[in-house]
Amino acid sequence: MSKYKGNFSKLESIQEELELYKRLVTELPVDIDYIDEKTNIRISKNKNDRSIVMEEVNVKDAEKSDLVYPSIGYKFEQLETFLQPLLDVVPHHIVFIDKDGIITLCNAQTLIDLNETKENVIGKNISHLLKIDEKDIKLLETLNTGKEFYNVEILDSNYGIINTRIIYDDNGNVLRVVGFFHFLNHLKEAEKMNMIGQISASIAHEVRNPLTTVRGYLQLVGQGELEVDPNLFRTLLIPELDRANKIINDFLMVSKSSPITKEPKLVSDLAAHFKRLLDSEALLKKVELVVNVSEDVKGTLILVNQSELIQVFVNLFNNAVESKGNNDLEVSLVCTKNKNHIIFQFKDNGIGIEDQQLKYIFDPFFSTKDTGTGLGLSLSKKIIELHGGTLSVSSTPHKGTVFTIKIPTYNIRKS
């Protein structure tokens, strides 16, 4: 402090101290508009101008004209007016609502995508703009609960990613809730059309193969180049038509959303039936088939359509057989219980599935096999979903694959 002692001794009067503060204020690179409550003196300065203006004001009159002590709400309305043209150039949806859910700002991209006008939405409830139930609007949920959303996927009529933030006033009250929405409806439609194109092409390809075989034979017979062979109808033509019909039926099943007929079945009975059904096939294909039912599962019922669930088991078994590598193949079905669900795990020690293929494994018509239709796993997944369950997969290349089925237990037990 000793090095400043000489300088501080110069500030011996209030006037000298005031001059120091004035010099400090003039150097600040900001706009200043301050009113002292005790003296009613207003001090103002432009950041580009060093001169300071000091004047006495009537506080009550100034409050009436909103020149002095404007509320933060008033200041924010001014800020929204300033922000509007800036936010209008942002290619995403930005909406501000107040504590009553009323829209105070809505940028141009929102109005364009939702086919609205500013005059028709400003001052109206957010539900008027989005045209969905209030309970499904994340901005209102944030307003009512105080919970902000970070990169949440929205799957209603407007598809996209939403973020919400709350702006509070000086007293901690909600001033605005701001929604930032990445509108992706156009991408969803493009993806949908692309998927329709892929599925249509796949169906046409899969159905065309057996039809081409049948047509070729009938054409040769019609031209007199081949004699009608009844045995060929039984061994080739009818099976080819059946194959085309199965492809169509399987695809219709994948797209099916109506409920299926179900009845209570013992888990242990289902597992035993599956083993009896495939024991001989496993023996012929030199596959070791193991079925293991844990003690806590015995006596437990699940509500299922037995034939369709067994079809899923058979599909997963066949998939495992087709994944056989150089080593002897072992396929196991392990049945366990986890709280109110039965877990069926199909495990094999086959060649596994590559990571880049794993994410498409349940897509219709995606297949890693030359002769596969790509409907087996998507059909299996759909069947399990119609049972109120889930089907998932994990795999390690060259080590094996695990398919996991999770189905709710039935609340009635057999003794």
Disulfide bonds with the S-S distance in Angstrom:
none
